[in-house]
Every structure is written in structure tokens, then in C-alpha cells.
Amino acid sequence: MPADTAAPGPEQAYFDALADGRFMLQHCGACGESVFYPRALCPHCGADALTWREASGRGTVHATSVVRRRPEQGPPYNVALIDLEEGPRMMSRVETVAPEAVRIGMAVTAVVDRSGDDPVVVFHPAGGGA
């Protein structure tokens, strides 16, 4: 039986890049829009002309919320919607600052966090400010 030589699907390709420490976005060659969450067809124009590009990592906090837990479950953390410089919006966290210090309009920079079981994109305040 021949080996499967098919390329990984878009989601797997995204997570493979994260595992290598790279934050990648898809870019549509037909309409020029950037795409996030990974998919097979451009959500803007329907074309299948999607290629991968390294994200700039720059973004702005669009919205944020503090998640509070029982003390035995761990400290509070934030959940934020980040408008990426390339256009898409993604959900993540802003780290290295108190959850209450995250503000709408705050400039942030993406970091691939590979400390857990699965790599994730988190954000730090731009300029490394705490």
C-alpha cells in the first residue's frame, strides 16, 4: 500500500507551525485578505488560493474579560479578542500583566507559548510593558 503523501489539512498545518514556534496566517491570493481560523476556502471570496505567511505578531485588544475562579482553582486570567494587524480577529489571552490591567485599544505582540501540552498563541503588551 503506498504511503499517504497528501499535505496536512489547514488546521494541522497551523498547529504544526505553532509546534515549531511560528505563528502563521493564511493569505488569499485571489482577494488579498488574511484568514484566521485556518480553513480550506477563503471566507471572504470563496477561493481556494490560500497560502501561509508568517504573522507580524502585532495586534490590538478589541475586547477583554476577566475570568475569576475559586482560589483553589487558580488565579484570575483574562480572555481577549485581538485584532491582528493583518485583519483577522482571534481569541487569546494577554499575559505578563494583571488581568484587570488589559485595556481595549492596548497594543500587543504575539508569542507562541509552548510550555503546555499544546502550543498556543498568547499576547504580551507591546514593548514588553508590565
Secondary structure, DSSP 8 states (H G I E B T S, - for coil): ---------HHHHHHHHHHTT--EEEEETTT--EE-S--SS-TTT----EEEEE---EEEEEEEEEE---GGG---EEEEEEEETTS-EEEE-B-SS-GGG--TT-EEEEEEE-SSSS-EEEEEEGGG--
